[in-house]
Amino acid sequence: MEQRLSLITLGVADIARSRAFYEALGWKASGIGGGEVAFFQAGGMIFSLFGRADLAKDAGLSEEGAGFRGIALAYNTRSRDDVDSVLAEMVAAGATLVKPAAEAPWGGYSGYAADPDGHLWEIAWNPGFPIAEDGSVSLPG
């Protein structure tokens, strides 16, 4: 198996509402999907929104369950100050602030917000993970 992550799909309660949330953050949805799924190009991978019940059914699982899901998506910023700006932008678009940004024990600065379906996003500035002009992040040496 090649070391690659191709697509992240979030199961959501209302695709139109979730699509509007991400579009309010400046993300551009693809024209494909017909309203049953929303796709966004995210650098070299794809981010998608799919109905929670349909995603569970597709995986052959029950859709029951809530609370901490054992995963957080992350968005790294180019500067420390950008963390607070991005968290505020997310809240203005409909996210819930879960944890205000604070100095992190690993030397950066980060906070958490949850999208309208409760999916956690860590917004972080990590001085050890520089961001290239194209938005890509690479592990140091």
FIDRENMAR-85268 format. One record per residue (C-alpha): x, y, z; residue in one letter. Coordinates in pm, whole numbers, plus 50000, padded with zeros to 5 digits. Example, Ala and Ser with C-alpha at 12.3 -4.5 7.8 and 13.67 -1.06 7.14 Angstrom:
2
512304955050780A;513674989450714S;
***
This chain:
141
500005000050000M;501365034049905E;501585059150191Q;498805082950093R;495505096850216L;493205103149920S;489895114350065L;488305123450398I;484525119850420T;482445133350706L;479015118850777G;476665148350826V;473005153250920A;472245178550645D;474515180350339I;473185214250224A;473745229650569R;477245215250598S;478145225450243R;476985261050320A;479145261150635F;482325251550447Y;481495275050160E;481105303250416A;484725295950509L;485745301450146G;485905265050035W;484745258549678K;482515228349622A;482825207749307S;479885206649066G;479655168749095I;477615150349357G;474095161149268G;473295173149621G;473735137949763E;477415143949837V;479595175149840A;483225173649727F;485925199749791F;489455198849649Q;491785202349947A;495325204549819G;496325170449689G;493345152749841M;489535154849847I;487305164350140F;483695153050115S;480375155150297L;477965125750282F;474745118450470G;475565102550807R;472965074650769A;474055067450411D;477735066750509L;477025042550795A;474925020750562K;477695021050301D;480135008350564A;477644982650691G;477424998851037L;474785014351260S;474645052151255E;474035053351630E;476645069851848G;477735104751938A;480215122752158G;483955121452106F;484625102151788R;488345096351844G;489395119151558I;490075155651490A;490775172151158L;493505198351168A;494155230950990Y;497615245651041N;497995283251007T;500945302850876R;501205324251191S;500215323451558R;497775352351513D;495995333751233D;494765307351480V;492425331651654D;491295346251321S;490425312151175V;488585301351491L;486565333751482A;485795328551112E;484575293251184M;482345304751470V;480905332451251A;480095305850988A;478255284151243G;480895263751427A;480975259551804T;484125270051987L;485165239152184V;488475251152329K;489815286652293P;493315289052151A;496145286652402A;499865280052415E;500435243052349A;502915221352541P;504595211852212W;505615248152149G;502795260351927G;499395276251972Y;496075258851910S;492355256851980G;489375236051874Y;486065242751700A;483305218551598A;481465221051267D;477625220051264P;477695182051300D;480185182151586G;483265171851385H;486305185751565L;488785208251391W;492065217051560E;493285250851441I;497005252751513A;500185271751451W;503145248151475N;506535264651429P;508025230351356G;505715223551058F;506345251350805P;503705256150537I;504825258550176A;503405284749942E;501045258349794D;499655250750142G;501375217350187S;502935207450517V;505955184750542S;507435166850835L;510815180250939P;513975159950860G;
***
